[in-house]
């Protein structure tokens, strides 16, 4: 009887992440339902009482009153308010709108009303969103390079103070001869910490500005910053919508800069967190594999080694170590093996190499790119992958030139 092929690590990680996301969504829905449902029911009860009292006092039938309220809701959707607001479709208002479109924030307080505007938005958003995502990826690439360079400089300064590094030391090829720097690698968790601190500081400063100018309380301002910077964009709070402000030009410029820097920073932070989540998934898969029975390990090992090269053999063939030049990761190895089961020892070795390469990439970013990486990049623009996760793999985590 033909046996089913064992689940490889790529598919296992994908299914585990899908299950965790489903559980996360279910837990979030349960919590928000418990928190917000009573308030919604109480608000609906108060509104019905107010509606009936108004109809009785002013002798207006409920159908006529509801028709008037529907017209008011349509006016609100078109951007008309009782209080004086800024024009929605002058140049500055339209510029604010297209900024929320290409950044995928999408507040929803301004929407095209004409057919021509809706058609143009489809074409405009197609290229605008793609270009903005590319900008975010390039920002991510450069902020990681900058952080790695700064951490390297701080480490060298610390070594000079302790006397382990010559005072006239300069970065370059001579660095490989300095024993105190050969084994040092910047930590990806330090990058995560720095980005987190910067995002919190930026959000606190922006919240202080919104509290002073918009009149919101500080918690609402923090809420607005997270919803906006993460591009969720509910639209229940929107900045710079009043008709006039004190120092209006300066406030609009500050609002634009805070949103731009906040979106770029949170985007970078999310991608660094995704690398950490991936490592956690690898650890969970390793724990799951530890619970498998030994007979399954033996049978799957015999089946996978008949006509395939195992990850362990590949690692032994290339003699991969902590400072190896070759770059391998667990998911690319899985692709090469056409779905063979990865054993406990091989998965552990692969994870060790992954973490070592993760540190190596940060070190190489701080000291300049290796020549072989630059050559491969020129030959094949897709050799290092495409997208934010590929950038993070190339700069922080494990990757492979032969992918």
C-alpha positions in Angstrom: 0.0 0.0 0.0 1.4 3.4 -1.0 1.9 5.7 2.0 1.2 9.4 2.0 4.2 11.7 1.9 5.0 13.2 5.3 4.2 16.9 5.8 7.3 19.0 5.2 8.3 21.9 7.3 7.0 24.6 4.9 3.5 23.2 4.9 3.6 22.5 8.6 4.6 26.1 9.4 1.9 27.4 7.1 -0.8 25.2 8.6 0.3 26.0 12.2 0.3 29.7 11.4 -3.1 29.5 9.8 -4.4 27.7 12.9 -2.9 30.2 15.3 -4.3 33.1 13.2 -7.8 31.5 13.3 -7.5 31.1 17.1 -6.2 34.6 17.4 -9.1 36.0 15.4 -11.6 34.0 17.4 -10.2 35.1 20.7 -10.2 38.7 19.5 -13.8 38.5 18.3 -14.8 37.0 21.7 -13.1 39.7 23.7 -14.4 42.6 21.6 -17.9 41.2 21.5 -17.8 40.9 25.3 -16.5 44.5 25.7 -18.5 46.3 23.1 -21.8 44.5 22.7 -23.3 45.8 26.0 -22.4 49.3 25.1 -23.9 48.9 21.6 -27.2 47.6 23.0 -27.4 50.4 25.6 -26.7 53.0 22.9 -29.4 51.5 20.7 -31.9 51.5 23.6 -31.2 55.2 24.4 -31.5 56.2 20.7 -34.9 54.4 20.3 -36.1 56.2 23.5 -34.9 59.6 22.2 -36.5 59.0 18.8 -39.9 58.2 20.2 -39.8 61.1 22.6 -38.9 63.5 19.8 -41.7 62.1 17.7 -44.2 62.5 20.5 -43.1 66.0 21.6 -43.0 67.6 18.1 -45.9 65.6 16.7 -43.9 64.1 13.8 -44.6 60.6 12.6 -41.7 58.1 13.0 -41.6 57.2 9.2 -41.1 60.9 8.3 -38.5 61.3 11.0 -36.6 58.2 9.9 -36.7 59.5 6.2 -35.1 62.8 7.4 -32.4 60.9 9.3 -31.6 58.8 6.3 -31.1 62.0 4.3 -28.8 63.2 7.0 -26.8 60.0 6.9 -26.4 60.4 3.2 -25.2 64.0 3.7 -22.6 62.7 6.3 -21.3 60.1 3.8 -20.9 62.9 1.3 -18.8 64.9 3.8 -21.4 67.4 4.9 -21.4 68.2 8.6 -23.3 70.6 10.9 -20.1 72.3 12.0 -17.9 74.0 9.5 -15.3 71.7 8.1 -12.5 72.0 5.6 -13.3 71.5 1.9 -12.9 67.9 1.1 -11.9 68.2 -2.6 -9.7 71.3 -2.7 -6.1 70.6 -3.5 -4.9 70.0 0.1 -8.0 67.9 0.9 -7.5 65.8 -2.3 -3.8 65.4 -1.5 -4.7 64.1 1.9 -7.1 61.7 0.3 -4.6 60.3 -2.3 -2.1 59.9 0.6 -4.5 57.7 2.5 -5.2 55.7 -0.7 -1.7 54.9 -1.7 -0.7 54.1 1.9 -3.7 51.8 2.2 -4.9 53.7 5.3 -8.3 54.4 3.7 -10.0 56.5 6.4 -13.2 56.6 4.4 -14.2 60.1 5.4 -13.7 61.2 1.7 -14.8 59.0 -1.2 -15.3 59.7 -4.9 -19.0 60.3 -5.7 -18.7 60.4 -9.5 -18.3 57.4 -11.8 -15.3 59.0 -13.4 -13.7 59.5 -10.0 -14.3 55.9 -9.0 -12.8 54.5 -12.3 -9.8 56.8 -12.0 -9.3 55.6 -8.4 -9.0 52.0 -9.5 -6.2 52.8 -11.9 -4.6 55.4 -9.7 -4.6 53.0 -6.6 -3.1 50.1 -8.6 0.1 51.9 -9.4 0.1 54.2 -6.3 -0.2 51.3 -3.8 2.5 49.3 -5.6 4.9 52.2 -5.6 4.2 53.0 -1.9 4.8 49.4 -0.9 8.1 49.5 -2.7 9.0 52.7 -0.9 8.2 51.0 2.4 10.4 48.1 1.5 13.3 50.4 0.6 12.8 52.3 3.8 12.9 48.9 5.7 16.1 48.0 3.9 17.8 51.2 4.8 16.7 51.4 8.4 18.0 47.9 9.0 21.3 48.8 7.5 21.5 52.0 9.5 20.7 50.2 12.8 23.3 47.5 12.1 25.9 50.2 11.3 25.2 52.1 14.5 25.3 48.9 16.6 28.6 48.0 15.1 30.0 51.4 15.8 28.8 51.2 19.4 30.4 47.8 19.9 33.7 49.0 18.5 33.6 52.0 20.8 33.0 49.7 23.8 35.9 47.6 22.7 38.2 50.6 22.5 37.3 51.7 26.0 38.0 48.2 27.3 41.3 48.1 25.5 40.5 45.1 23.3 40.6 47.2 20.1 43.5 49.3 18.8 42.8 53.0 19.0 43.8 53.5 15.3 41.5 50.6 14.1 39.4 51.4 11.0 36.7 49.4 9.3 37.7 47.5 6.2 39.5 44.2 5.2 41.7 44.4 8.3 38.7 43.8 10.4 38.8 40.1 9.8 42.2 40.0 11.6 40.9 41.4 14.8 40.0 38.5 17.0 37.6 40.5 19.3 35.4 41.4 16.3 35.3 38.1 14.4 32.8 36.4 16.7 30.6 39.4 17.3 27.3 39.6 15.6 24.5 42.2 16.2 21.3 40.8 17.6 18.0 40.9 15.7 16.3 41.3 19.1 18.2 44.6 19.6 16.8 45.7 16.2 13.4 44.8 17.4 13.9 46.7 20.6 15.2 49.8 18.9 12.3 49.9 16.4 9.8 49.3 19.2 11.2 52.2 21.3 11.3 54.5 18.2 7.7 53.6 17.3 6.5 54.2 20.9 8.3 57.5 21.1 7.0 58.7 17.8 3.4 57.7 18.7 3.7 59.5 22.1 4.9 62.7 20.4 2.3 62.6 17.7 -0.4 61.9 20.4 0.7 65.0 22.3 0.3 67.1 19.2 -3.1 65.7 18.4 -4.3 66.2 22.0 -3.2 69.9 22.0 -4.5 70.7 18.5 -7.5 68.5 17.9 -8.8 68.5 21.5 -8.9 64.7 21.8 -7.9 63.0 25.1 -4.5 61.3 25.1 -5.9 57.7 24.9 -7.9 58.6 21.8 -4.8 60.2 20.3 -2.8 57.1 21.0 -5.6 55.0 19.5 -5.6 57.2 16.4 -1.8 56.9 16.0 -1.9 53.1 16.1 -4.9 52.8 13.8 -3.3 55.2 11.3 0.3 54.1 11.5 -0.7 50.4 11.1 -2.8 51.4 8.0 -5.9 50.0 9.6 -7.7 53.4 9.2 -11.1 52.9 10.7 -12.0 56.6 10.1 -13.8 57.2 13.4 -11.0 59.7 14.3 -9.4 61.7 11.5 -7.0 64.5 12.0 -6.8 67.9 10.2 -10.5 68.0 9.3 -11.6 71.3 10.9 -12.0 74.4 8.8 -9.2 76.3 10.5 -6.4 75.7 13.0 -4.0 77.9 14.8 -0.7 77.7 12.8 -2.6 75.7 10.3 0.3 75.2 7.7 2.7 74.1 10.4 0.2 71.6 11.8 -0.6 70.1 8.4 3.1 69.6 7.7 3.7 68.0 11.1 0.6 65.8 10.6 1.9 64.7 7.3 5.4 63.9 8.6 4.1 62.1 11.7 1.9 59.9 9.5 4.7 59.2 7.0 7.3 58.3 9.6 4.8 56.4 11.7 3.7 54.2 8.8 7.2 53.5 7.7 8.4 52.7 11.3 5.4 50.4 12.1 5.8 48.6 8.8 9.4 47.9 9.6 8.5 46.8 13.1 5.8 44.4 11.8 8.3 42.7 9.5 10.9 42.3 12.2 8.2 40.8 14.5 7.3 38.4 11.6 10.8 37.0 11.7 10.5 36.4 15.4 7.1 34.7 14.9 8.7 32.5 12.3 11.4 31.4 14.8 8.7 30.7 17.3 6.8 28.5 14.7 10.0 26.6 14.0 10.4 26.0 17.8 6.8 24.8 18.0 7.3 22.4 15.1 10.4 21.0 16.7 8.4 20.4 19.9 5.7 18.7 17.9 8.3 16.5 16.3 9.7 15.5 19.7 6.4 13.9 20.6 6.3 11.7 17.5 6.9 8.0 18.2 10.3 6.6 17.4 8.9 4.1 14.9 7.5 6.9 12.7 10.9 8.5 12.8 12.6 5.4 11.7 10.2 4.6 8.9 10.1 8.1 7.6 13.9 8.3 7.7 14.3 5.1 5.6 11.7 6.3 3.1 13.2 9.8 2.7 16.8 8.7 2.4 16.2 6.2 -0.4 16.1 8.7 -3.3 16.7 12.0 -1.7 19.4 14.1 -0.1 18.6 14.8 3.5 19.2 18.2 5.2 21.7 16.6 7.5 23.7 15.3 4.6 23.6 18.6 2.9 24.8 20.3 6.0 27.6 17.8 6.5 28.6 18.1 2.8 29.0 21.9 2.9 30.4 22.0 6.4 28.1 24.8 7.5 29.2 26.5 10.7 28.4 29.7 12.5 30.6 31.7 10.3 30.0 29.8 7.0 29.7 31.8 3.8 26.8 29.7 2.5 23.4 30.8 3.5 20.6 28.2 4.2 17.4 28.2 6.0 14.8 25.7 7.0 12.1 26.6 4.5 14.4 26.7 1.5 15.9 23.3 2.5 12.4 22.0 2.5 11.8 23.2 -1.0 14.9 21.4 -2.3 13.9 18.1 -0.7 10.5 17.9 -2.4 8.6 17.4 0.9 10.8 14.9 2.8 10.4 14.7 6.6 13.0 16.6 8.5 14.3 14.7 11.5 14.8 16.1 15.0 18.6 16.4 14.8 18.5 18.0 11.3 15.8 20.5 12.2 17.8 21.5 15.3 20.9 21.9 13.3 19.0 23.9 10.7 17.6 26.3 13.3 21.1 26.8 14.8 22.4 27.7 11.3 19.4 29.9 10.8 20.1 31.9 13.9 23.8 32.1 13.1 23.1 33.3 9.6 20.6 35.9 11.0 23.4 37.3 13.1 25.9 37.1 10.1 23.6 39.1 7.9 23.5 42.0 10.4 27.2 41.9 10.7 27.7 42.0 7.0 25.2 44.9 6.7 27.2 46.9 9.2 30.5 46.2 7.4 29.3 46.2 3.8 27.9 43.6 1.4 30.0 40.5 0.5 31.1 40.5 -3.1 29.4 37.2 -4.0 26.0 38.6 -2.9 26.4 41.6 -5.0 27.4 39.5 -8.0 24.4 37.2 -7.7 22.1 40.2 -7.3 23.3 41.6 -10.6 22.8 38.3 -12.3 19.3 37.6 -11.1 17.2 40.3 -9.5 14.9 37.7 -8.0 17.6 35.5 -6.5 17.2 37.1 -3.0 13.4 37.0 -3.1 10.7 39.6 -3.5 8.8 41.6 -0.9 9.3 42.6 2.7 9.9 39.2 4.1 12.6 38.5 1.5 14.3 41.8 2.5 14.1 40.7 6.2 15.5 37.3 5.3 18.4 38.8 3.3 19.2 41.4 6.0 18.4 39.7 9.3 17.5 36.0 8.9 18.4 33.0 7.0 18.4 33.0 3.2 19.9 31.1 0.3 21.6 32.3 -2.9 20.6 29.3 -4.8 16.9 29.7 -4.2 
